[in-house]
Amino acid sequence: MRGIEFFRNVSIGQYRAGSSYVHRLTPATKYLWLLALMVSGIASASYAGALLPLALALALGAAAGIGPGFLLRGVKPIVPFIVFTGLLQVLFSWPGDGSRVLLALGPISLSAREARLVLMTVARTLSLMTAIGLFTSVTSEGETVHGIEDLLAPLERLGLHPARLALAVGIALRFVPMIAGELESIAKAQASRGADFGSGRGGPIAKARAYLPLFVPVTVRALERAELLAEAMESRGYAEKGRTRLASYPEQGGEALARLAAVAACLASFAMDHFFSR
């Protein structure tokens, strides 16, 4: 059964309570750090610039008492998608690619440019998933929702509804571990009835084909949970307008420096791009 334990491989959406300095930062500061790490990781054009957010996320996680194993394990469920993306880069050559061919197997060849694109995809994915996992690990559900409301409150005059967006984001993040738990329970139930999951026999294609029938029941369970949530909110008289908030998030010492550090980290990533791309 160990091969079909999905929940332990999901770090996004799992809050790890703590009293560290990173935990005590206001939601707005945490969102600023998340934005800085995501932008620098995605937009960087060099390996150093793309991996810098990963190193910073791991360092912040260590300061918050969250080990690198917990943050990096969130990448494991999307490894098949990374492999699939890499295969597309190799199978479909880029027009005008004049870089050196590193490997050739019949009509399929791997050029230096394609290898660089694959490695950049891996680096960016690692940085992105680790940054999101760190954010959800040190930010509770309430802070996730209230942070969006605080950041987007000035845009309410333009017709934007921060409360709706905040609620949607909070529910989406909360559903990630819930869906992983549902997938794990259904897979174990099917395995106890003789289904072949997690054995690794037949190769990755056969294993992926065995998991395809699980998507329908998992989708149905997710929709049922969403319907129950909507009914619970309606029965409790949830309304967007006229809502009050008891929670407050006072700034602690060094909060301004933490925000400046987030901006500096993003700029440092682009500076490394400029330095290593020359």
VOROLO-675320 format. One line per field, with one value per residue: residue number from 0; residue in one letter; x, y, z of N, C-alpha, C in turn. Coordinates in nm, 2 decimals, decimal comma. Last residue first. Layout:
BEGIN
num = NUM/...;
residuo = A/...;
nu = X/...;
nv = Y/...;
nw = Z/...;
cau = X/...;
cav = Y/...;
caw = Z/...;
cu = X/...;
cv = Y/...;
cw = Z/...;
***
This chain:
BEGIN
num = 277/276/275/274/273/272/271/270/269/268/267/266/265/264/263/262/261/260/259/258/257/256/255/254/253/252/251/250/249/248/247/246/245/244/243/242/241/240/239/238/237/236/235/234/233/232/231/230/229/228/227/226/225/224/223/222/221/220/219/218/217/216/215/214/213/212/211/210/209/208/207/206/205/204/203/202/201/200/199/198/197/196/195/194/193/192/191/190/189/188/187/186/185/184/183/182/181/180/179/178/177/176/175/174/173/172/171/170/169/168/167/166/165/164/163/162/161/160/159/158/157/156/155/154/153/152/151/150/149/148/147/146/145/144/143/142/141/140/139/138/137/136/135/134/133/132/131/130/129/128/127/126/125/124/123/122/121/120/119/118/117/116/115/114/113/112/111/110/109/108/107/106/105/104/103/102/101/100/99/98/97/96/95/94/93/92/91/90/89/88/87/86/85/84/83/82/81/80/79/78/77/76/75/74/73/72/71/70/69/68/67/66/65/64/63/62/61/60/59/58/57/56/55/54/53/52/51/50/49/48/47/46/45/44/43/42/41/40/39/38/37/36/35/34/33/32/31/30/29/28/27/26/25/24/23/22/21/20/19/18/17/16/15/14/13/12/11/10/9/8/7/6/5/4/3/2/1/0;
residuo = R/S/F/F/H/D/M/A/F/S/A/L/C/A/A/V/A/A/L/R/A/L/A/E/G/G/Q/E/P/Y/S/A/L/R/T/R/G/K/E/A/Y/G/R/S/E/M/A/E/A/L/L/E/A/R/E/L/A/R/V/T/V/P/V/F/L/P/L/Y/A/R/A/K/A/I/P/G/G/R/G/S/G/F/D/A/G/R/S/A/Q/A/K/A/I/S/E/L/E/G/A/I/M/P/V/F/R/L/A/I/G/V/A/L/A/L/R/A/P/H/L/G/L/R/E/L/P/A/L/L/D/E/I/G/H/V/T/E/G/E/S/T/V/S/T/F/L/G/I/A/T/M/L/S/L/T/R/A/V/T/M/L/V/L/R/A/E/R/A/S/L/S/I/P/G/L/A/L/L/V/R/S/G/D/G/P/W/S/F/L/V/Q/L/L/G/T/F/V/I/F/P/V/I/P/K/V/G/R/L/L/F/G/P/G/I/G/A/A/A/G/L/A/L/A/L/A/L/P/L/L/A/G/A/Y/S/A/S/A/I/G/S/V/M/L/A/L/L/W/L/Y/K/T/A/P/T/L/R/H/V/Y/S/S/G/A/R/Y/Q/G/I/S/V/N/R/F/F/E/I/G/R/M;
nu = 2,56/2,40/2,49/2,40/2,12/2,05/2,12/1,92/1,69/1,75/1,75/1,48/1,38/1,52/1,41/1,15/1,20/1,32/1,11/0,97/1,14/1,15/0,89/0,91/1,06/0,81/0,49/0,16/-0,14/-0,41/-0,71/-1,04/-1,31/-1,49/-1,81/-2,01/-2,15/-2,16/-2,17/-2,30/-2,43/-2,61/-2,58/-2,67/-2,46/-2,25/-2,36/-2,39/-2,11/-2,02/-2,17/-2,05/-1,79/-1,83/-1,92/-1,69/-1,52/-1,65/-1,63/-1,35/-1,31/-1,45/-1,28/-1,02/-0,98/-0,92/-0,63/-0,45/-0,38/-0,23/0,00/0,10/0,15/0,35/0,56/0,54/0,45/0,45/0,41/0,23/0,04/-0,24/-0,46/-0,74/-0,84/-0,96/-0,76/-0,75/-0,98/-0,90/-0,68/-0,81/-0,97/-0,77/-0,63/-0,83/-0,88/-0,63/-0,63/-0,85/-0,73/-0,51/-0,68/-0,87/-0,74/-0,70/-0,98/-1,05/-0,89/-0,98/-1,24/-1,21/-1,08/-1,28/-1,48/-1,35/-1,29/-1,43/-1,40/-1,48/-1,31/-1,31/-1,15/-0,89/-0,81/-0,81/-0,62/-0,49/-0,70/-0,79/-0,56/-0,55/-0,78/-0,71/-0,48/-0,56/-0,73/-0,55/-0,21/0,11/0,31/0,24/0,18/0,45/0,58/0,44/0,52/0,80/0,79/0,68/0,88/1,12/1,05/0,99/1,24/1,39/1,25/1,28/1,56/1,59/1,46/1,61/1,86/1,78/1,73/1,99/2,13/1,90/1,83/1,62/1,48/1,52/1,78/1,88/2,13/2,24/2,33/2,39/2,42/2,17/1,99/1,66/1,46/1,20/1,26/1,10/0,94/1,06/1,16/0,94/0,79/0,95/0,90/0,63/0,65/0,80/0,62/0,41/0,53/0,58/0,38/0,42/0,68/0,67/0,63/0,87/0,99/0,89/0,98/1,26/1,33/1,12/1,04/1,11/1,15/1,41/1,35/1,20/1,40/1,55/1,37/1,34/1,60/1,63/1,43/1,51/1,75/1,69/1,68/1,93/2,08/1,99/1,81/1,59/1,29/1,02/0,98/1,12/1,03/0,76/0,77/0,90/0,72/0,48/0,57/0,62/0,36/0,24/0,37/0,27/0,00/-0,01/0,28/0,47/0,48/0,62/0,88/0,94/0,73/0,54/0,31/0,15/0,14/-0,11/-0,12/-0,11/0,14/0,24/0,19/0,26/0,07/-0,14/-0,09/0,02/0,08/0,30/0,21/0,08;
nv = 3,65/3,52/3,58/3,85/3,84/3,66/3,80/4,00/3,84/3,78/4,03/4,10/3,92/4,01/4,26/4,20/4,07/4,28/4,45/4,29/4,28/4,55/4,57/4,41/4,45/4,35/4,30/4,42/4,23/4,13/4,00/3,87/3,94/4,11/4,11/4,17/4,32/4,08/3,80/3,57/3,28/3,13/2,87/2,76/2,83/2,68/2,42/2,42/2,44/2,19/2,01/2,07/1,99/1,72/1,64/1,70/1,50/1,27/1,29/1,28/1,01/0,86/0,94/0,86/0,59/0,49/0,56/0,39/0,21/0,38/0,41/0,14/0,12/0,31/0,22/-0,14/-0,39/-0,31/-0,14/-0,15/0,05/-0,16/-0,36/-0,48/-0,63/-0,49/-0,33/-0,15/0,00/0,12/0,26/0,45/0,59/0,70/0,86/1,04/1,17/1,30/1,47/1,63/1,75/1,89/2,08/2,23/2,45/2,60/2,65/2,81/3,04/3,13/3,19/3,39/3,59/3,65/3,75/3,97/4,15/4,22/4,52/4,78/4,97/4,96/4,75/4,79/4,80/4,52/4,34/4,29/4,20/3,97/3,81/3,78/3,63/3,38/3,31/3,33/3,10/2,90/3,00/2,96/2,79/2,62/2,79/2,87/2,63/2,56/2,77/2,71/2,45/2,50/2,68/2,53/2,31/2,44/2,55/2,31/2,18/2,37/2,37/2,11/2,16/2,35/2,22/2,02/2,19/2,29/2,06/1,80/1,48/1,32/1,06/0,89/0,74/0,91/1,11/1,38/1,64/1,86/2,22/2,43/2,53/2,54/2,61/2,49/2,23/1,90/1,70/1,53/1,70/1,82/1,60/1,51/1,71/1,67/1,42/1,48/1,65/1,47/1,29/1,47/1,55/1,42/1,54/1,79/1,77/1,72/1,96/2,01/1,79/1,82/2,05/2,12/2,40/2,61/2,85/2,82/2,64/2,80/2,98/2,79/2,71/2,96/3,01/2,79/2,86/3,11/3,02/2,88/3,08/3,19/2,97/2,92/3,20/3,35/3,38/3,37/3,18/3,29/3,55/3,49/3,34/3,51/3,73/3,60/3,53/3,78/3,88/3,70/3,78/4,04/3,98/3,84/3,91/3,66/3,44/3,25/3,36/3,33/3,06/2,90/2,69/2,44/2,40/2,31/2,21/2,31/2,10/1,85/1,52/1,27/1,17/1,12/0,89/0,58/0,37/0,23/0,11/-0,12;
nw = -2,00/-1,82/-1,56/-1,53/-1,57/-1,37/-1,15/-1,16/-1,11/-0,84/-0,73/-0,74/-0,55/-0,32/-0,29/-0,23/0,02/0,17/0,20/0,38/0,60/0,67/0,77/1,00/1,22/1,45/1,31/1,26/1,34/1,22/1,35/1,33/1,29/1,06/0,89/0,60/0,41/0,15/0,12/0,35/0,49/0,65/0,69/0,46/0,28/0,38/0,34/0,06/-0,02/0,09/-0,06/-0,31/-0,27/-0,22/-0,48/-0,63/-0,52/-0,60/-0,88/-0,90/-0,81/-1,00/-1,23/-1,18/-1,18/-1,43/-1,44/-1,32/-1,52/-1,68/-1,53/-1,54/-1,81/-1,83/-1,66/-1,62/-1,53/-1,18/-0,97/-0,76/-0,75/-0,80/-0,93/-0,73/-0,53/-0,33/-0,23/-0,44/-0,39/-0,15/-0,24/-0,41/-0,22/-0,06/-0,25/-0,33/-0,08/-0,04/-0,26/-0,19/0,04/-0,05/-0,22/-0,09/0,00/-0,23/-0,28/-0,07/-0,11/-0,36/-0,30/-0,11/-0,26/-0,45/-0,28/-0,16/-0,38/-0,66/-0,85/-0,90/-0,82/-0,54/-0,49/-0,48/-0,21/-0,14/-0,20/0,05/0,21/0,08/0,09/0,37/0,44/0,32/0,46/0,73/0,73/0,68/0,75/0,64/0,62/0,40/0,19/0,13/0,07/-0,16/-0,33/-0,34/-0,46/-0,71/-0,82/-0,81/-0,97/-1,21/-1,28/-1,32/-1,53/-1,73/-1,76/-1,87/-2,11/-2,23/-2,26/-2,44/-2,66/-2,71/-2,77/-2,88/-2,95/-3,18/-3,37/-3,58/-3,41/-3,17/-3,04/-2,84/-2,89/-3,14/-3,10/-3,26/-3,43/-3,50/-3,67/-3,47/-3,24/-3,25/-3,05/-2,87/-2,67/-2,56/-2,49/-2,27/-2,09/-2,03/-1,91/-1,68/-1,56/-1,51/-1,33/-1,11/-0,94/-0,69/-0,61/-0,50/-0,23/-0,12/-0,05/0,20/0,35/0,32/0,45/0,74/0,91/1,08/0,96/0,86/0,66/0,49/0,41/0,27/0,07/-0,06/-0,15/-0,33/-0,52/-0,61/-0,75/-0,98/-1,18/-1,17/-1,25/-1,51/-1,66/-1,68/-1,48/-1,45/-1,24/-1,02/-0,99/-0,94/-0,70/-0,52/-0,51/-0,42/-0,16/-0,05/-0,05/0,12/0,35/0,39/0,42/0,67/0,87/1,05/1,20/1,06/1,07/1,34/1,48/1,58/1,40/1,20/0,87/0,64/0,32/0,07/-0,05/-0,01/-0,07/0,01/0,18/0,00/-0,14/-0,15/-0,30/-0,20/0,03/0,00;
cau = 2,66/2,37/2,52/2,54/2,20/2,02/2,19/2,06/1,71/1,73/1,88/1,58/1,34/1,54/1,56/1,18/1,14/1,40/1,22/0,91/1,11/1,27/0,92/0,82/1,13/0,94/0,59/0,29/-0,04/-0,27/-0,63/-0,90/-1,25/-1,38/-1,71/-1,93/-2,18/-2,16/-2,05/-2,32/-2,31/-2,64/-2,53/-2,75/-2,59/-2,24/-2,33/-2,51/-2,21/-1,97/-2,19/-2,19/-1,81/-1,78/-2,00/-1,81/-1,49/-1,64/-1,76/-1,42/-1,25/-1,50/-1,43/-1,05/-1,00/-1,06/-0,73/-0,51/-0,45/-0,36/-0,08/0,06/0,05/0,23/0,49/0,60/0,40/0,45/0,51/0,33/0,16/-0,19/-0,31/-0,68/-0,77/-1,05/-0,81/-0,64/-0,97/-1,02/-0,66/-0,71/-1,03/-0,87/-0,56/-0,76/-0,98/-0,68/-0,53/-0,86/-0,86/-0,49/-0,57/-0,92/-0,78/-0,59/-0,90/-1,11/-0,88/-0,84/-1,21/-1,28/-1,02/-1,16/-1,51/-1,40/-1,18/-1,48/-1,35/-1,57/-1,31/-1,38/-1,30/-0,95/-0,82/-0,92/-0,70/-0,41/-0,63/-0,88/-0,61/-0,44/-0,77/-0,83/-0,48/-0,46/-0,79/-0,66/-0,34/-0,01/0,32/0,28/0,07/0,35/0,62/0,43/0,38/0,75/0,85/0,61/0,74/1,11/1,10/0,89/1,13/1,43/1,26/1,15/1,49/1,64/1,41/1,47/1,85/1,83/1,62/1,88/2,17/2,00/1,83/1,75/1,47/1,46/1,70/1,83/2,05/2,21/2,39/2,31/2,48/2,26/2,12/1,75/1,58/1,25/1,23/1,22/0,91/1,00/1,25/1,05/0,74/0,94/1,04/0,68/0,58/0,86/0,75/0,39/0,49/0,69/0,38/0,30/0,67/0,70/0,52/0,79/1,02/0,86/0,84/1,19/1,33/1,23/0,99/1,10/1,02/1,38/1,43/1,14/1,28/1,61/1,43/1,23/1,54/1,72/1,43/1,39/1,76/1,71/1,56/1,81/2,10/1,97/1,93/1,64/1,44/1,07/0,92/1,14/1,17/0,79/0,71/0,96/0,86/0,49/0,52/0,73/0,47/0,20/0,38/0,41/0,04/-0,04/0,14/0,46/0,42/0,48/0,81/0,92/0,86/0,55/0,44/0,14/0,22/-0,06/-0,10/-0,24/0,06/0,28/0,13/0,34/0,20/-0,15/-0,08/0,00/-0,04/0,31/0,30/0,00;
cav = 3,72/3,51/3,45/3,81/3,93/3,63/3,68/4,04/3,90/3,68/3,96/4,18/3,92/3,87/4,25/4,28/4,00/4,16/4,49/4,32/4,16/4,49/4,65/4,37/4,41/4,42/4,28/4,40/4,35/4,09/4,12/3,85/3,95/4,03/4,17/4,08/4,33/4,22/3,87/3,68/3,35/3,27/2,96/2,74/2,89/2,82/2,46/2,41/2,54/2,32/2,02/2,09/2,13/1,80/1,62/1,78/1,64/1,30/1,29/1,40/1,13/0,87/0,96/1,00/0,66/0,48/0,63/0,50/0,16/0,33/0,52/0,20/0,03/0,33/0,34/-0,02/-0,34/-0,41/-0,11/-0,26/0,06/-0,03/-0,36/-0,40/-0,70/-0,58/-0,44/-0,24/-0,08/0,04/0,16/0,36/0,51/0,61/0,76/0,95/1,09/1,20/1,37/1,54/1,67/1,77/2,00/2,11/2,35/2,54/2,58/2,68/2,96/3,08/3,09/3,27/3,53/3,59/3,64/3,87/4,08/4,17/4,39/4,67/4,94/5,07/4,73/4,77/4,93/4,61/4,38/4,33/4,32/4,08/3,86/3,84/3,77/3,46/3,31/3,42/3,24/2,92/2,93/3,05/2,89/2,56/2,72/2,96/2,70/2,47/2,75/2,84/2,47/2,42/2,72/2,66/2,29/2,37/2,64/2,41/2,12/2,34/2,49/2,14/2,05/2,38/2,33/1,98/2,11/2,38/2,13/1,91/1,57/1,37/1,14/1,02/0,74/0,77/1,09/1,24/1,56/1,75/2,09/2,39/2,50/2,50/2,69/2,53/2,37/1,99/1,80/1,47/1,62/1,91/1,69/1,43/1,69/1,80/1,43/1,39/1,70/1,58/1,24/1,42/1,61/1,39/1,40/1,78/1,82/1,60/1,90/2,10/1,82/1,70/2,05/2,06/2,31/2,48/2,83/2,92/2,60/2,69/3,03/2,86/2,61/2,89/3,10/2,80/2,73/3,10/3,10/2,80/3,00/3,28/3,03/2,82/3,12/3,28/3,38/3,46/3,16/3,15/3,53/3,57/3,28/3,38/3,75/3,67/3,43/3,68/3,95/3,71/3,64/4,01/4,07/3,77/3,94/3,77/3,56/3,23/3,35/3,47/3,12/3,04/2,72/2,55/2,35/2,42/2,16/2,31/2,22/1,95/1,65/1,33/1,21/1,23/1,02/0,68/0,45/0,29/0,23/0,00;
caw = -2,08/-1,96/-1,62/-1,51/-1,65/-1,51/-1,18/-1,17/-1,25/-0,94/-0,73/-0,82/-0,69/-0,37/-0,32/-0,35/-0,09/0,13/0,12/0,25/0,53/0,61/0,65/0,89/1,10/1,43/1,41/1,21/1,37/1,20/1,31/1,33/1,42/1,08/0,98/0,68/0,55/0,20/0,09/0,26/0,44/0,61/0,79/0,58/0,27/0,38/0,47/0,14/-0,06/0,14/0,08/-0,29/-0,30/-0,11/-0,36/-0,65/-0,51/-0,45/-0,82/-0,94/-0,74/-0,86/-1,23/-1,19/-1,05/-1,38/-1,52/-1,24/-1,40/-1,73/-1,55/-1,41/-1,75/-1,91/-1,62/-1,66/-1,65/-1,29/-1,06/-0,77/-0,67/-0,78/-0,92/-0,84/-0,63/-0,41/-0,14/-0,43/-0,51/-0,16/-0,14/-0,46/-0,33/0,00/-0,18/-0,43/-0,15/0,05/-0,25/-0,31/0,05/0,03/-0,27/-0,16/0,10/-0,16/-0,38/-0,08/0,01/-0,34/-0,40/-0,07/-0,14/-0,49/-0,36/-0,08/-0,31/-0,53/-0,81/-0,93/-0,96/-0,61/-0,47/-0,61/-0,29/-0,09/-0,31/-0,07/0,25/0,10/-0,04/0,30/0,48/0,28/0,32/0,68/0,76/0,59/0,78/0,63/0,72/0,53/0,25/0,17/0,19/-0,05/-0,29/-0,29/-0,32/-0,61/-0,81/-0,74/-0,83/-1,14/-1,25/-1,22/-1,40/-1,69/-1,71/-1,74/-2,02/-2,20/-2,17/-2,31/-2,60/-2,67/-2,65/-2,90/-2,83/-3,14/-3,25/-3,61/-3,53/-3,18/-3,16/-2,85/-2,79/-3,11/-3,11/-3,15/-3,49/-3,39/-3,67/-3,60/-3,26/-3,26/-3,15/-2,99/-2,74/-2,61/-2,59/-2,40/-2,14/-2,09/-2,04/-1,78/-1,60/-1,60/-1,46/-1,19/-1,07/-0,77/-0,65/-0,64/-0,31/-0,16/-0,18/0,09/0,35/0,27/0,30/0,67/0,82/1,14/1,02/0,97/0,78/0,56/0,49/0,38/0,16/0,00/-0,05/-0,22/-0,45/-0,53/-0,64/-0,86/-1,15/-1,14/-1,12/-1,40/-1,63/-1,80/-1,49/-1,55/-1,37/-1,06/-1,02/-1,05/-0,82/-0,55/-0,55/-0,55/-0,26/-0,07/-0,13/-0,02/0,30/0,37/0,31/0,54/0,83/0,95/1,26/1,09/0,94/1,29/1,43/1,64/1,46/1,30/0,98/0,73/0,46/0,14/-0,08/0,08/-0,09/-0,10/0,24/0,09/-0,21/-0,04/-0,34/-0,33/0,04/0,00;
cu = 2,76/2,46/2,48/2,57/2,35/2,11/2,17/2,15/1,85/1,75/1,87/1,71/1,44/1,49/1,59/1,32/1,16/1,34/1,31/1,02/1,05/1,24/1,05/0,85/1,04/1,01/0,72/0,39/0,09/-0,17/-0,48/-0,82/-1,10/-1,32/-1,60/-1,83/-2,11/-2,20/-2,05/-2,19/-2,35/-2,52/-2,54/-2,70/-2,68/-2,37/-2,31/-2,48/-2,33/-2,06/-2,14/-2,23/-1,96/-1,80/-1,96/-1,91/-1,61/-1,60/-1,75/-1,56/-1,32/-1,44/-1,48/-1,20/-1,04/-1,08/-0,88/-0,62/-0,52/-0,44/-0,22/-0,03/0,00/0,12/0,36/0,51/0,46/0,39/0,53/0,44/0,26/-0,06/-0,27/-0,53/-0,71/-0,98/-0,90/-0,68/-0,86/-1,02/-0,78/-0,68/-0,93/-0,93/-0,66/-0,69/-0,92/-0,79/-0,57/-0,75/-0,87/-0,62/-0,54/-0,80/-0,82/-0,62/-0,77/-1,03/-0,94/-0,82/-1,07/-1,25/-1,08/-1,08/-1,38/-1,42/-1,23/-1,37/-1,40/-1,53/-1,41/-1,39/-1,37/-1,10/-0,89/-0,93/-0,81/-0,50/-0,55/-0,81/-0,70/-0,48/-0,66/-0,82/-0,60/-0,46/-0,69/-0,72/-0,44/-0,14/0,20/0,29/0,11/0,23/0,51/0,48/0,36/0,60/0,80/0,66/0,67/0,97/1,08/0,93/1,02/1,32/1,30/1,15/1,35/1,58/1,46/1,42/1,71/1,82/1,66/1,77/2,06/2,03/1,94/1,73/1,61/1,46/1,65/1,73/2,01/2,11/2,36/2,39/2,39/2,31/2,22/1,88/1,68/1,37/1,28/1,18/1,02/0,97/1,19/1,15/0,85/0,89/1,04/0,81/0,62/0,78/0,81/0,52/0,47/0,65/0,50/0,30/0,54/0,68/0,54/0,66/0,93/0,88/0,80/1,04/1,26/1,22/1,10/1,04/1,00/1,25/1,42/1,22/1,21/1,50/1,49/1,27/1,42/1,66/1,51/1,38/1,63/1,73/1,57/1,69/1,98/1,99/1,90/1,76/1,48/1,22/0,99/1,09/1,20/0,94/0,76/0,91/0,92/0,63/0,53/0,69/0,59/0,30/0,34/0,44/0,19/0,00/0,12/0,31/0,41/0,41/0,66/0,85/0,83/0,68/0,44/0,28/0,23/0,02/-0,03/-0,23/-0,07/0,20/0,17/0,29/0,29/-0,02/-0,07/0,02/-0,07/0,20/0,31/0,08;
cv = 3,63/3,59/3,43/3,68/3,89/3,71/3,64/3,92/3,95/3,73/3,84/4,10/3,99/3,86/4,11/4,26/4,07/4,08/4,38/4,37/4,18/4,36/4,59/4,44/4,37/4,37/4,35/4,39/4,32/4,20/4,07/3,98/3,95/4,05/4,07/4,16/4,24/4,22/4,01/3,75/3,45/3,35/3,11/2,83/2,88/2,89/2,61/2,46/2,54/2,43/2,15/2,10/2,16/1,95/1,71/1,76/1,73/1,45/1,33/1,40/1,26/0,98/0,96/1,03/0,80/0,55/0,61/0,57/0,27/0,27/0,48/0,32/0,09/0,24/0,36/0,10/-0,21/-0,36/-0,21/-0,23/-0,05/-0,03/-0,21/-0,38/-0,61/-0,64/-0,53/-0,36/-0,18/-0,05/0,06/0,24/0,41/0,53/0,66/0,84/1,00/1,11/1,26/1,44/1,58/1,69/1,88/2,02/2,22/2,44/2,52/2,59/2,82/3,00/3,04/3,16/3,40/3,52/3,57/3,74/3,96/4,09/4,35/4,53/4,83/5,05/4,84/4,74/4,91/4,74/4,48/4,40/4,38/4,21/3,98/3,90/3,85/3,60/3,39/3,43/3,34/3,06/2,97/2,97/2,98/2,66/2,65/2,90/2,80/2,54/2,66/2,83/2,60/2,43/2,63/2,70/2,42/2,34/2,57/2,50/2,22/2,27/2,46/2,27/2,08/2,28/2,37/2,10/2,07/2,31/2,23/1,98/1,68/1,47/1,19/1,12/0,88/0,77/0,94/1,22/1,42/1,66/1,97/2,25/2,46/2,45/2,66/2,63/2,41/2,13/1,91/1,58/1,57/1,83/1,78/1,51/1,61/1,78/1,56/1,40/1,62/1,65/1,36/1,36/1,56/1,44/1,38/1,64/1,81/1,64/1,78/2,04/1,91/1,72/1,93/2,06/2,25/2,37/2,69/2,91/2,69/2,64/2,91/2,92/2,68/2,79/3,03/2,89/2,74/2,97/3,10/2,89/2,92/3,19/3,12/2,88/3,02/3,20/3,30/3,45/3,24/3,12/3,38/3,55/3,36/3,32/3,62/3,68/3,48/3,57/3,86/3,78/3,63/3,87/4,04/3,85/3,87/3,79/3,68/3,36/3,33/3,46/3,26/3,10/2,87/2,57/2,46/2,35/2,26/2,26/2,21/2,08/1,75/1,47/1,27/1,27/1,13/0,82/0,54/0,38/0,30/0,13;
cw = -2,14/-2,05/-1,77/-1,58/-1,65/-1,60/-1,32/-1,21/-1,27/-1,08/-0,83/-0,83/-0,78/-0,52/-0,38/-0,39/-0,22/0,02/0,08/0,16/0,40/0,54/0,59/0,76/0,99/1,31/1,37/1,32/1,31/1,22/1,31/1,28/1,42/1,21/1,00/0,77/0,65/0,34/0,15/0,24/0,34/0,56/0,76/0,69/0,39/0,37/0,48/0,28/0,03/0,11/0,14/-0,14/-0,28/-0,14/-0,24/-0,54/-0,53/-0,43/-0,67/-0,88/-0,77/-0,78/-1,08/-1,18/-1,06/-1,25/-1,46/-1,31/-1,32/-1,62/-1,60/-1,43/-1,62/-1,85/-1,70/-1,63/-1,70/-1,41/-1,18/-0,87/-0,68/-0,70/-0,92/-0,82/-0,74/-0,52/-0,21/-0,34/-0,50/-0,28/-0,14/-0,37/-0,39/-0,11/-0,12/-0,36/-0,25/-0,01/-0,15/-0,31/-0,07/0,04/-0,18/-0,21/0,03/-0,06/-0,31/-0,18/0,00/-0,22/-0,39/-0,17/-0,10/-0,38/-0,40/-0,16/-0,23/-0,46/-0,68/-0,90/-1,00/-0,76/-0,54/-0,60/-0,42/-0,17/-0,26/-0,18/0,13/0,13/-0,02/0,17/0,41/0,31/0,26/0,53/0,71/0,61/0,68/0,65/0,73/0,64/0,38/0,24/0,23/0,08/-0,17/-0,25/-0,26/-0,47/-0,70/-0,72/-0,75/-1,00/-1,18/-1,18/-1,29/-1,55/-1,66/-1,68/-1,88/-2,10/-2,13/-2,21/-2,46/-2,61/-2,61/-2,77/-2,86/-3,03/-3,21/-3,49/-3,56/-3,30/-3,16/-2,97/-2,79/-3,01/-3,07/-3,17/-3,38/-3,45/-3,56/-3,59/-3,40/-3,29/-3,15/-3,10/-2,88/-2,70/-2,65/-2,51/-2,27/-2,16/-2,11/-1,92/-1,70/-1,65/-1,56/-1,32/-1,16/-0,91/-0,73/-0,70/-0,46/-0,23/-0,22/-0,04/0,23/0,26/0,25/0,52/0,73/1,05/1,08/1,04/0,89/0,68/0,56/0,47/0,29/0,10/0,02/-0,11/-0,32/-0,45/-0,55/-0,74/-1,02/-1,11/-1,08/-1,26/-1,52/-1,78/-1,62/-1,57/-1,48/-1,20/-1,07/-1,09/-0,94/-0,68/-0,59/-0,60/-0,40/-0,17/-0,15/-0,11/0,15/0,31/0,28/0,42/0,69/0,91/1,16/1,13/0,96/1,15/1,38/1,59/1,51/1,36/1,09/0,84/0,55/0,28/-0,01/0,07/0,02/-0,13/0,14/0,15/-0,11/-0,10/-0,23/-0,37/-0,09/0,00;
***
